[in-house]
Amino acid sequence: MNIPRINTEQDEPILQGKCACPRFTSKLKVLHVDDEIGFLTVAKKILEMQGAFQVDIVYSVDEAKEKMKTKTYDVIVSDYWMPIKDGLEFLKDLREDGNGIPFIVFTGRGREEVAIKALNYGANYYINKYGKPEKVYRELADVIIKSVKVM
C-alpha cells in the first residue's frame, strides 16, 4: 500500500516554539476534530507552541460542520473513530459536497483497510497519533504544511 509519508527523522525537536512554516505569512487555521477531550487539548497546545498554527478544537463531526459555517480553515485534522459519525463519514460528506479542503486522518486505529478507505475518499494523509510525541507531532505539523502548500 502506498500511503503518503513524511520524513520525521529530523535533527530538530518539534517542541522548540519555532514557526514550522516560515513560508506562510499568517498562521495556518486548523480545525481539529476528536472525541478524546484530553488528547485534543494537548494536541492543540503542542501545535500552537510551534507558532505556525491556530487550532480550533471540536469534539464531534456535527460541531465541526457548525464551526465551518462561520469560519474558514486551511486544513482539517480528524480522528477516525468517534461516536455518531466517524472521521471517514465526515471526509466523504465534504468531498461529496465539493469541498476539497486538505484533510488529515489522525487516529490510533491503525488498520490498513481504514487507511485505504481514507485515501480513497480523498484524505491527504493518514497518521497514527500514538507513539513518541516528538515524532508524532513533527509528522503532523509537516503534513499540515505539505497539505496546505499543495492547495
PEDA-V787851 format. One record per residue. N is the residue number from 1. PHI is phi in whole degrees, 0 to 359 (NA if undefined). PSI is psi in radians with two decimals (none if undefined). Layout:
n=N phi=PHI psi=PSI
n=N phi=PHI psi=PSI
This chain:
n=1 phi=NA psi=2.38
n=2 phi=254 psi=1.54
n=3 phi=263 psi=2.28
n=4 phi=302 psi=2.27
n=5 phi=233 psi=2.73
n=6 phi=243 psi=2.44
n=7 phi=291 psi=2.03
n=8 phi=252 psi=0.22
n=9 phi=267 psi=0.89
n=10 phi=273 psi=2.75
n=11 phi=283 psi=-0.53
n=12 phi=273 psi=2.22
n=13 phi=296 psi=2.61
n=14 phi=283 psi=-0.38
n=15 phi=264 psi=0.77
n=16 phi=259 psi=0.02
n=17 phi=81 psi=0.18
n=18 phi=274 psi=2.71
n=19 phi=287 psi=2.13
n=20 phi=286 psi=-0.24
n=21 phi=222 psi=1.38
n=22 phi=297 psi=-0.28
n=23 phi=294 psi=-0.53
n=24 phi=274 psi=2.45
n=25 phi=273 psi=-0.33
n=26 phi=227 psi=2.91
n=27 phi=294 psi=2.52
n=28 phi=283 psi=2.31
n=29 phi=270 psi=2.02
n=30 phi=247 psi=2.28
n=31 phi=256 psi=2.02
n=32 phi=251 psi=2.14
n=33 phi=245 psi=2.12
n=34 phi=197 psi=2.48
n=35 phi=272 psi=-0.10
n=36 phi=270 psi=1.69
n=37 phi=301 psi=-0.81
n=38 phi=298 psi=-0.78
n=39 phi=297 psi=-0.77
n=40 phi=298 psi=-0.74
n=41 phi=296 psi=-0.75
n=42 phi=294 psi=-0.77
n=43 phi=301 psi=-0.75
n=44 phi=301 psi=-0.84
n=45 phi=298 psi=-0.78
n=46 phi=295 psi=-0.80
n=47 phi=296 psi=-0.75
n=48 phi=290 psi=-0.46
n=49 phi=297 psi=-0.43
n=50 phi=286 psi=-0.30
n=51 phi=88 psi=-0.13
n=52 phi=260 psi=-0.19
n=53 phi=232 psi=2.48
n=54 phi=247 psi=2.01
n=55 phi=248 psi=2.16
n=56 phi=259 psi=2.40
n=57 phi=245 psi=2.48
n=58 phi=219 psi=2.73
n=59 phi=256 psi=0.04
n=60 phi=202 psi=2.85
n=61 phi=297 psi=-0.71
n=62 phi=299 psi=-0.74
n=63 phi=297 psi=-0.69
n=64 phi=298 psi=-0.79
n=65 phi=297 psi=-0.69
n=66 phi=297 psi=-0.78
n=67 phi=299 psi=-0.67
n=68 phi=290 psi=-0.28
n=69 phi=287 psi=-0.43
n=70 phi=246 psi=-0.21
n=71 phi=225 psi=2.68
n=72 phi=255 psi=2.41
n=73 phi=237 psi=2.70
n=74 phi=273 psi=-0.47
n=75 phi=200 psi=2.64
n=76 phi=245 psi=2.32
n=77 phi=245 psi=2.13
n=78 phi=225 psi=2.45
n=79 phi=291 psi=2.78
n=80 phi=274 psi=-1.02
n=81 phi=272 psi=1.90
n=82 phi=218 psi=2.66
n=83 phi=293 psi=2.76
n=84 phi=70 psi=-1.14
n=85 phi=222 psi=2.27
n=86 phi=269 psi=3.02
n=87 phi=298 psi=-0.58
n=88 phi=288 psi=-0.62
n=89 phi=295 psi=-0.70
n=90 phi=300 psi=-0.85
n=91 phi=301 psi=-0.82
n=92 phi=300 psi=-0.77
n=93 phi=301 psi=-0.80
n=94 phi=300 psi=-0.84
n=95 phi=294 psi=-0.68
n=96 phi=295 psi=-0.50
n=97 phi=275 psi=0.05
n=98 phi=83 psi=0.21
n=99 phi=272 psi=1.98
n=100 phi=261 psi=0.34
n=101 phi=307 psi=2.40
n=102 phi=305 psi=2.39
n=103 phi=226 psi=2.16
n=104 phi=243 psi=2.13
n=105 phi=273 psi=2.07
n=106 phi=238 psi=1.70
n=107 phi=217 psi=2.82
n=108 phi=266 psi=-0.08
n=109 phi=274 psi=1.72
n=110 phi=265 psi=0.41
n=111 phi=289 psi=2.39
n=112 phi=300 psi=-0.67
n=113 phi=294 psi=-0.54
n=114 phi=291 psi=-0.74
n=115 phi=298 psi=-0.77
n=116 phi=298 psi=-0.79
n=117 phi=298 psi=-0.77
n=118 phi=301 psi=-0.82
n=119 phi=292 psi=-0.64
n=120 phi=294 psi=-0.56
n=121 phi=283 psi=-0.21
n=122 phi=112 psi=0.27
n=123 phi=294 psi=2.51
n=124 phi=282 psi=-0.65
n=125 phi=211 psi=2.79
n=126 phi=226 psi=2.05
n=127 phi=233 psi=2.41
n=128 phi=279 psi=2.21
n=129 phi=274 psi=-0.05
n=130 phi=256 psi=2.46
n=131 phi=147 psi=-2.88
n=132 phi=294 psi=2.16
n=133 phi=306 psi=-0.69
n=134 phi=301 psi=-0.75
n=135 phi=288 psi=-0.79
n=136 phi=299 psi=-0.83
n=137 phi=282 psi=-0.44
n=138 phi=294 psi=-0.78
n=139 phi=296 psi=-0.77
n=140 phi=299 psi=-0.82
n=141 phi=300 psi=-0.76
n=142 phi=298 psi=-0.77
n=143 phi=287 psi=-0.53
n=144 phi=300 psi=-0.88
n=145 phi=298 psi=-0.81
n=146 phi=298 psi=-0.69
n=147 phi=297 psi=-0.71
n=148 phi=285 psi=-0.63
n=149 phi=300 psi=-0.57
n=150 phi=291 psi=-0.54
n=151 phi=293 psi=none
